[in-house]
Amino acid sequence: MATRRWLLLLFLAAGVLQPLAQPDSRGFISIDCGLAEEASYMDDTTTLAYVSDAGFTDAGTNYNISAEYLGFSRRGHNLRSFPDGVRNCYTLRSLVSGLKYLIRASFLYGNYDGLNRPPASFDLHIGVNFWKTVNMSTWGADQGNTATVEAIIVVPNDLLQVCLVNTGSGTPFISSLDLRPLKRTFYPQATAEQGLVMLARLNAAPVNKTVTIRYPDDPHDRLWYPWFDATIWAEISTTERVYGIGDDLFEVPWKVMQTAIVTRNASKNIWFGWESLDTEPRDDDPSRPGYVAILHFAELQLLNASNGDLRQFYINLNDELAYPTGFTPEHLISNAIYDTKPSRHSGYNFSINATANSTLPPILNAVEVYYVIPTTNLGTDSQDAPAAMAIKAKYGVRKNWMGDPCFPRTMAWDGLNCSYAAANPPRITSINLSSSGLNSDISSSFAHLKALQYLDLSNNNLTGSIPDALSQLPSLTVIDLSGNQLNGSIPSGLLKRIQDGSLDLRHGNNPNLCTDGNSCQLAAKKKSKLAIYVAVPVLVIMVIVSVALLVFFLRRRNQQPGSMKNRRAVKPQNEEAMSTSYGGDDDSLRLVENRRFTYEELERITHGFDQVLGQGGFGYVYDGFLEDGTQVAVKLRSHSSNQGVKEFLAEAQILTRIHHKNLVSMIGYCKDGEYMALVYEYMAQGTLREHIAGSGHNGGCLPWRQRLKNALESAQGLEYLHTGCNPPLIHRDVKATNILLNARLEAKIADFGLTKAFDYHNNTHLFTNTLAFTPGYVDPEYQATMQPTTKSDVYSFGVVLLELVTGKPAILSDPEPTSIVQWARQRLARGNMEGVVDARMQGGYDINGVWKVVEIALKCTAQGSAQRPTMADVVAQLQECVELEEGRAPSFHTGGSSGDENYNAYASAQSTDVSSNTAFETELRIPTLAADPGPTAR
C-alpha cells in the first residue's frame, strides 16, 4: 500500500475541548421484524424503542422461532419470511438526502419453520446496489443459525429500500433491521459512489469480556465486539475519560478507548490480518474488492519523559510501512491512523512494532475493517419512482411491485416497461394494469410520469372523472380506460390531443361516461375536422390490412406440403420432438421477452465483430458493449453450424424463463433474416476449464478454496434446473467449458441449446435420436438408452468435480486416451490420493475435504443412474466440504511478534450479547467465506 495514502488523524484543535454530542434519537429507525402489527417495546439495555415491521413492508409472513432458541436476544424471537417473489423490500422513509447512515440487518433462523434446514444463502440489496450475500449455513445450529451484516452508505434520496433477494438457495428471512444517522464528515471513505461493509469492529481488551459496547455508550449505536487473548497480549486500562477533539471523523466511544492491548515487552509485535478472495488484486481496478482499515490509539498511562519513558511504534502492512514515521499516541486523546482509499491485496497482515528508541511496547485500543461496495447503479428517475410507489400504495398493487420499479432489469415491476439511456436514470415508458382489480379514481400520480408513452387501465373498477392532467404528458400516445365505471366527460386537453392525432384514447364500456350529448367531442367545426383525421387513417389501415391478408393467403397456399417450391422444407415425421412446442419462428419469438437486436445493432455493439471471445458448435462468441456501456457476449450462429433454428429457439426460450445467480442470463437475441444470435451477460474470467488448466486470465493455479466455491456454485445452478423449474430441465451438456466465471470469480452454468424438459410427475421419458454431451462427460446409461435424465447431468458434473480435484481434462491422452473417471478410480483403489490431487495446489487444502469431494464425484459417476445422488444431495454435501475448508483456519487472525500463533480474534466472545450473553448481536465476529462477495477472512 502506498505510504502517501495513510494519514494521521490527531484530534487536536486550537479551541476548547468539545465533548461528544449524543445525536437526536429521533433519527433512529429500529425494527423488530415479524413483531405483531402495531406492537412495540423498549429494549431493556439500550432503552431504544423497537417497532413492528408491518408499516415498512407489505409482503412476507410472520413466524416465531422454536422454543429452544428463546434465550437469544428479544429481537430474535420472531422474524419475517419471504417465500414468494424474487425480491422483497423494506422501505425506510423520512431520511435526509445526502446524509450518511449506518444500516444493520440481523438474522436468527431458530428453526422457525420446523424443518431444521436454514436457507443456504440469499442476497441483500441497498436500493439498487448489491450489499452482501447472507450465508446462513456457516453458522452452527447451537447458535440458532445467526448472522448480522452492517454497512455505512450515503443515501441519495429521502427514502431507502433494503431488499432481500431469493437466489434459489432457500427462502430469505430477517429478524431485525436498524438504521442510524451519522454525521456527514464521518467515515470519509464512504461516498456517493461507494459504501462500506463491516468486516470487523473490535474493542481491544475490554474490562467486561462478555459485553458488546453499543448505544447509549456509543451514541451512533455501532457495535464494538470484545477482542482479547491473555495468552498473547497484556492489557492496560484507565478510569479516566478519553476525548476526541476537533474534527473527529470517527468518534470512538470513550469506554472503548479506555482499554488497550499491549505486547508483553517492547521487542514484541502486535499483529492481525485477514485474506481476500481476490487472488489477483490490482490497485487500478475499482471492480476488485477493496478494503479500508482504521486503527485507533490513545495513550492510557501518564509517561515521565524525564525518565526516558517513550511509547513509539511503526505500523506495517504486508511488511511495508503503512504510516511513514514512528507514531506516538497522545495521552487520553483519540487518534486514528486510517486508509483514505481502499487497498487491494490478496492478503492483509498488519504488524505494530516498537521503534528502536521506544522503551514501552506497542499499544492498540480498537480496530475497524471494512470492504467497499460500489453504489453507482442508477435507480429509476427521481420523479418516476415516487410516482410509481404512490400508484402502488393507492391501489394496493401486490404482484412483484417491490424495490425499484425499473432496476435491475431482471426485477423490473410486472406490467412496467422502462427506457435505459446511458448515464441517465431509467424512465417508466409503459404501464399495464389491465384487469388488476383497481378501485377508486385515477391516481393523480400518473401525471408525474413525464416519459410515459402507454397507459392501460382497462377492465378494472375505476370511478370518477378522467383527469385532464394526463394531456400534459408529452410522450403519451395510448390510454386505454375501457371497461371501468368512469363518469363525466373527456377533458378538453385530451380531446385536442385526439384531434391532432397525437393520442389514442380508448374509453368504451364506461356506462356513465359521455352521457351528456357532445360532452366527449369538440365544437362542431372541430368535430368535422376530427372526423376527417380519424376516417382517413382508418381507410388507410383497412387497405393495408386487406393487402397484408391477400399476401398472407397467397404465401400459405405456396407453402403447402405438396408445393414443389417448399417440398424440401417439410419437417420429417421422425424428427426429434422439442421440449417446448413451437408454432413457428415468429410465434416462438413472441415468447422471448428480452430485447430484440437487429444485425446492424450487433455489428455496432461488437465494433464489426472484431474481438472473438470463444467458439462453440453454434458459432463464434464476440465481445460487445451496449449503449449504456454494459459489456456483453454475443454468440452469433455460423452458417456452417450444425445447430439450427431449433437449438436457437430452445436456448432463447429457456433463458427467458429461468433466473438464478448461478446461470448465465440472456440480455437479448437477434433473428434478422438469416442471422441468428444470442446476447448474454459478459463473464469476464472465461471458462472454468481455462482456470483449472492454468490458462485463465490470471495464468496461475486455481486454489482449492476457489475450486470448491465454484463447484458449489455450479451445483446450485444445476439443482435449480432440476428442482426449481417446472417441468425440470436437463442441461445435457454439462462440462467445464460450459461453466463460466464472472469478474468476482463466481461460477455460472452456460449454453442451454441442448437443454430438454422432463416431466417427473407424469413419468414422461425423454427419448432423443441424437446423442448430446461431449466425449468424456457422457453418461454411459444415456449413451446406451438414448434416454437422458437429470442423473445424466449428475454424471457429467461428477466429471467436472474430478477435473477440479486433479487439474486434468475429462479425457487424458497420455499414454493412450483414458477417461478421467477410469484414471481416478484406478489410483484411488490403491489408496493413492496424492497421485490424484493436483500437485500445483501444494497441499493448500484440508485433505478430509478433498476426500469428501472425490467421494461425491465417484458417486456421481456411478454406472447406473439409480446409484447416483440428486443434485440437491450434491449441493448439501459440497456445502459441508466448504464448511470443512473454512474451518481450516480462523477468519481474522492475530498474534504476537513471532507470527506463528494462529488465533481466532472472535472466538473468545462467541456467546456475548449486550442484553443476554448470547450470540445474536455478535455473529459478525466470524465473517464467512461463501457469504462475502469481496472480503474474506481466514
Secondary structure by P-SEA (a helix, b strand, c coil): cccccbbbbbcccccccccccccccccbbbbbccccccbbbbcccccbbbbbccccccbbbbbbccccccccccccccccccccccbbbbbbccccccbbbbbbbbbbccccccccccccbbbbbccccccbbbbcccccccccccccccbbbbbcccbbbbbbbbccccbbbbcbbbbbbbcccccccccccbbbbbccccccccccccccccccccccbbbbbbbbbcccbbbbbbcbbbbbccccccccccccccccccccccccccccccccccccccccccccbbbbbbbbbbbccccccccbbbbbbbbbcccccccccbbbbcccbbbbbbbcccccccbbbbbbbbcccccccccccbbbbbbbbbcccccccaaaaaaaaaaaaaaccccccccccccccccccccbbbbbcccccccccbbbbccccccccccccccccccccbbbbccccccccccccccccccccbbbbccccccccccaaaaaaaaaccbbbbbccccccccccccccccaaaaaaaaaaaaaaaaaaaaaaaaaaaaaaaaaaaacccccccccccccccccccccccccaaaaaaacccccccaaaaaaaacccccccccccccbbbbbcccccbbbbbbbbbccccccaaaaaaaaaaaaccccccbbbbcccccccccccccccccccccaaaaaaccccccccccaaaaaaaaaaaaaaaaaaacccccbbbccccccccbbbccccbbbbcccccbbbbbccccbbbbbcccccccccccccccccccccaaaaaaaaaaaaaaaaccccccccccccccaaaaaaaaaaaccccccccccccccccaaaaaaaaaaaaaaacccccccccaaaaaaaaaaaaaaaaaccccccccccccccccccccccccccccccccccccccccccccccccccc
